[in-house]
Amino acid sequence: IVLKGVNLGNWLLWETWMGFVPEYTEDWAYFDTLAVLTERFGAEKTAELVRAFEENFISEADIAQIEALGFNCVRVPFWYRNFMSEDGVWLTDNADDNPGFQRLDWLLDRCEAHGIYVILDMHGAPGGQSMNHCTGKAGRNELYEVAGNMDTAKTLWTAIASRYKDRKTVAAYDLLNEPQNNSGYTGAYAWEAQSEAAVQRTNAAYDALYQAVRSVDGQHILSLEGVWSTTVLPDPAENGYENMLYQLHLYDSERGMIRYRVQELKTARENWGVAVLVGEYNNGENEYYAQKQYDKHKISCIKWNYKTFNAGAQWGIFNQDVPRIDIKTASYAEILQFITTQTRTSAFVFNAAEMGNLIVRA
């Protein structure tokens, strides 16, 4: 099966650069947004805002729309805070009442009804798996060194895998999104992505999470991402890994680099016997060329992104430019009013030009 999909980024983990909240600092992240809202309105009111956003930003109409556009897969970025408090305590005693599981349950049910596979993507691990703000925090990268974070990540993945081990709609568990995406950052944990220190820690984390998932689910495909090359990933046979998918994210816009990364994926598939995936891509002016390469070599690919605010025409299948809301001064009613009127896809503009670059199933 070749997956042709789209990412549901900015749904369960807000990324400020394509959101409606101002970038108060260069690395303003979802953690910072939640902190401001909680300080102003309290935890319960903040949870109501988040719930309203999630219910409006992706609805069943969106899943039907994704099917109609010809995609057969969605990749859903989430983070630990969908399920847990900052100190790693479950948000509810009963998993069925946990908002993170409720949201994933809902998505899997709707996607199953529409014949769409789902890749579950840990976009933000406890402590952060890179310095980048897309983890939900910026400048941390504390998954590997700070006590307790890895244990919490294993607990979360074990719970997810246990809950969904029999769901055939789940195409893969994406264990960590872009680990060691540390370019441009400084600090104790800002290891260069392909340095020995970064690779050693990343692959140790992958092994710990692999073992955690496999302790409860021996069936589903597990995905490991190479940042920014497949050469940093382990030989699965040496580690006893089975049923694996190796992944790159391609934001190259130059044809030579696109071909180079495609060849890396082909080599991993041929040498290691793994499935391969372009888990995120946006290839600028050479998007159609890249798509032809993915299609020619039967490489699964997941477009970034389904919907964006304020991010420019190339980034979303649906886009909307809106005045950003100053959450430090706007009233609760004003924020809720925006969420309930401006976040549904009907308020966005369909990007026919971008969609025309994509090769999807007939």
N, C-alpha and C positions, 0 to 999 in steps of 0.2 A: 504494500500500500504506500503510495506517495502522498504525503500530506501537503495540501495547499491551504494555508490558513492565514489568520490575522490575529494580532495580539489585542487583548482587552486591557491594555495599559491605562493607568490613571483611574481605574475603577475602584479597586480595593486598596491601592496604595497611590496616593496623589503625588504626581511629579510636578513640581512648581513650574518648571519651564514650559509645560504645556497645559497649565491649569488657569484658574481664575483668581488665585491668590497672588499678590505681588511678591516679587523676589526681594524681600527686605534686605537680605544680604546675598552675596554671591552663591552661597551654598544653603539657602533656605530649603528645608526638607519638610516632609509630612510630620515628622516628630515635632518640629517647631510650630507648625500650624496647629496641631492638636494641643500643644502646650498653651498657646495663646487663647484658643477657644475654651479650654478647660479653666484657665485662670479667670476668664471673663464670665463664663456662663455655667461652670460646674460640669462635672463628669456626665451627669445624666442628660443635660441639655445638649452637650457636645455629641454624645452617642446618638441623640435624636437627629441632629444635623447630618452626621455620617450615615445613619440609616436612610434618611430621606435622599441623600445624594446617591447612595448605592442602588436604591430602588428605582430611581429615575434615570441614572446614567446608562444602565444596561437593563433593558426590559425584555420580555418574551418577543416583542416586535423586532428587537435587534437580532435575536437569534434567528428568527425567520428571515430577516434581511440578509444576514450573513449566508444562510443557506441559499437564498435567491441569487446572491452575487456569485455563487459557484464554489465557495470555500467548503472544505470538508473538515476543518479543524480550527479550534481557537486555543491560544495559549493564554492562561490567566495568571498574571502576576499578583501575588499576595505577600503579606509579611506577617511576622509573628504577632503583631498587635491586633490583627483581626481575631485572634484566638485567646490571647493572653494579655495580662497587664505588663507593665514595664519590668516588674520583678519576676516574670515567668510564671505567675499564678493564672490558672485557667479563669476565664471571665465568668464561667458558670460551672456549677458542680455537675450538671447533666449536659453531656456533649450535644444532645439534641436541641438544647436551648442556646448553645454557643453561637454567637453571630457569625463567626468565621465558617463553621460547619454548615450553618443554615444557608449561607450564601453559596458555598460550593455544592451543597445538596441541590439547591435550586438550579444552579447552572447545569449540573450533570443531568438532571431530569429533563430540562428544556432541550439541551443539546442532543440527548438520546432520542427525544421525540422528533428532532429535525435531522437526524443522521449525521451529526457532527461529533468528531472526536475532541477530547479536551486534554491538553498538556497542563499539569499542575506545576506552577513555577514559583519556587521560593525566592521571591525577588528581594526580600529583606529578612535575613536571618537574625536571631538574637545577637546583639552587639554590632551587627553589620559585618558582611563578608568582604567589604571593600571600603575605601574612603569616600566613595561616590555617594551623592545624595539620593540616587535611585534606590538605595537600600532602605530609605525612610529616614536615615540619619546621615549627616555629613561629617567627614573627618574622623571617623571612629576606627573601623576595621578591627573590632575587638572580639570577633568570633573565635579567633585562634589562640589568643594569649590570655584573655581575661577569664578568670575562674568562673565556671558555671554556665557560660554561654553555650559551649558545645553540648553539654548535657541537656540544656533546654532545647536546643535544636534537634537533638536526637529524640527527645520526648515528643516534640511536635511532629516530626516526620513519622515516628512510630504510630502515633495516634491517627494521622492522616492515612497512612498505608493500611492500617488495621480497618479503618472505616470503609475504605474504597477498594479493598483487595478483590472484591468480586464484581466491580463495576467495569464492564467491557468498554464503556464509553471513554474511560481514561486511557489515553494513548501512551502516556509516559509520566513519570515523576521527574521533574527537572530540579535536581537537588540543590543547586545554588546558582543564582543568576550572576554572571560576570564577576566571579571572585577575583580579588586583587586588581580591580579597576581603579588604580591609584595614581594614574598620571596627573601631574600638576599639583599633587598634594605633598606636604611635608609632615614629619612627625615620626614617632617611634615605630609606628606600624605601617608606614607608607612605602612598603617594599615595591620595587619595580616588578611589573606584572610577570615577566619571564625570568626573573632572577632566581637563583637557587633557593633563597629564603622564601620567596613567594610560592614557588612550585612545590617545595617540600611541605609547606603548611597546607596549601590547597589540597594536595593529593592525600594528605593525612586526614583532612576534614572529609573529603569525599569517601575515603575508606570507612570512617566512623559512621557516616550517614548511610552508606551502602549497607553496612552490616545491620544497622538499626532497622532499615526498611525490610531487608531480607529476613529478619527475625520474625516478621509477621506476614510478608507478602513475597512469595517466590515466583510470582507470575508476571507482574507488570514490568515493562521496560523502564530502565533507569537511565537518565541522561546526565552526562558530565559535559560541562562547557570548558573549552579552552580559551583563555584570554592571553593573547589574541591569536593563538595558533593551536592546531591540534598537537603539535610537537611537545607541548607541556603536559599532555595527558598520559596516563600510564598504559602500558600494554595490559589489556584486560586478562589475558591468559595467565600472566605472571601473578596477578592478584586473585585469580579464581573468580573473576567477575563473569556473569552470564547475562544474556538478554539485555545488551547495552546499546545506547544511542549516543554518539559523540557529536558535539554541537559547536558551531561557531556563530558569532554575530558579525554580519558584513555591512559595514557602513562605507566601504570603499566606493569611490565614484570613478576611478581610473580603470580602464578595461584590463590593463595588465595585472593589476592587483586583484581584480575580480577573478580572473582566470587562475591566478596563483592560489588564492584561497579555495577555489573550487577543486583544484588539483590536490590540495592538502586533504580535503574531505574525501576525495576519491581514493587517495593513498591509504587513509585510515580505514576506509571500508574494505579495501582489498587486502591490506596487511593484517588487520586486526579482526576482520569479520564482524564489524559493528555496523549498525544502521547509522546514517548521517543526517544532519539537519542544519539548515540555516535558521536559527531560532528567532532572530530579528534581522531585518534588513531594510535599508533605505539607500539606494544607490544613485541618488541624484539624477543627473542628466543621462546616465547610462543604466537607468532602472530596467528598461525593456531589454537591453543587452544582457544584463545580469539574469533576468528572468529566463531568457533563452538558454543561458548556460545552465541554470538550475534544472530547467525542463529537459534539456538535451541529455544530461547525465543522471536524470531521475533522482534528484536531490530534493528532499522535502524542504519547504520554506514557509516561514511565517512572517507576514508583513508587519512592520511597526509603522502605523498603529491604526486601530479602528476609528477612534475619535480623538480630536485634540481641540483645546482652546488656544488661541493666541500663539500658534507655533509655526505658521507659514504653510503655504499650500501643499508642499510635498509630504507633510508628515502624517496626514490622516486621510482615510477614505471619506470621513465626514469631518468638517472643520467649522469653527466659529470663532470670530474675533469679537471679544467683549471687553468692556472696561473692567479692569481688575478691581476686586472688592477689597477695600482696606479692612481686614478682619480685626484690626486693632481699634477701629473706631465705629465700624458699621454695627447697627443694632442686630440683635438676634432675629427679629422679624425681617429685616432687610436681607440678611444672609439666607434665611429659609425661603423667602420669596424668590430670590434668584435660583436657588436649588430646585424649587418646584416648578419654575417656569422656563428656565434656560438650559437645563442639563439633559433633557430628553432629546433624542436624535432628530425629532421633528423640527427643532430650533436650529439645527446645523445645516450646512450646505454640502450636498453630495459632490465629491471631487471626481468628476467624470474624467478629467485629464489624467489624474494619478491612477484611477481604476483602469484606464486604458492601457497602462504600462504592465498590468499584471496578467499573468497566464494562470488561469484557474481551470478547474475541471469543466467539461462540457455540460 
